[in-house]
Amino acid sequence: MKNILYTILLLVVITSCKDDDSVTCTTCDSPQTSPFEVCNESNGNASVNGEDTGTRYDIYIEGLVEAGATCGGG
């Protein structure tokens, strides 16, 4: 009985961890660029065109907005 409970617990943990791998994206543009997509990767970093920027998503978006970009939507 304990083995069944441990197996169920393990399956629940593995299944719930898969939700953490979700990636959300937003579209940004500026007078100097065409619209481009910035994604919040599962590690918390921003990626552009699939390339990890090495910068936290919130800091990256903040920098873009301070530089004159508009980001929103999804």
N, C-alpha and C positions, 0 to 999 in steps of 0.2 A: 504493500500500500504506500509506503514512504517513497519508493522508487517512482511510482505513478505521480505522486504529488510533486516530486522534484522535477520530473519530466515536464509536467504541465507548467510549473513555475518557470523553468528554463525557456519553454516555448513562448510564454507571455513576455518575458524579458526580451528575447530576441525579436519578437514581433513589434514590441513597443519601441525598440531602438531603431527600427527601420524608419519610423516616422521622423526621427531626428535628421535623416539624410535629405529632407526636402529642401529644395532650392527655390527661392523666390526671386523674381526679377522685376526691374522697373526700367522704363525707357527715359533716357535723358537726351537733351539736345541743347545747343547753344548757337549763338550767331556764327561761331567759328567752325561748327561741326554739323554733320548730318546726324539725325537721331541714332542713338546707339543704346544697347541694352547693358545694364549693370545688374549683376546677380549677387545675391547674398548666399554664399556657399555654406554648406553644413559646418564648416570650420569657423564661420563668422567673418571670413574675409570677403571682400568684393572681388568679382571677376568681371572682366570685359572681354568679349569674344572668346569665352572659354578659358582665358588665361587668368590665373590667380594673381591679383595685384600685390599680395603680401600685406595689404592694409585692411584693417577692420572696415566692414561695410558702412557703418554709420559715419565713421571718420571720412571715408572716401566720398560718400554722398555729400557730406557737409562741405568738403573741399571743392567739389564740383559746383555746388550752389554758390559758395563764396566767390568762385571764379566766373559766375554769370550764367551757369547752366540751369536749366529747368528740368527737374526730375519728378516723375509721377506716373500714375497709371500702372500698368503691369502687363 
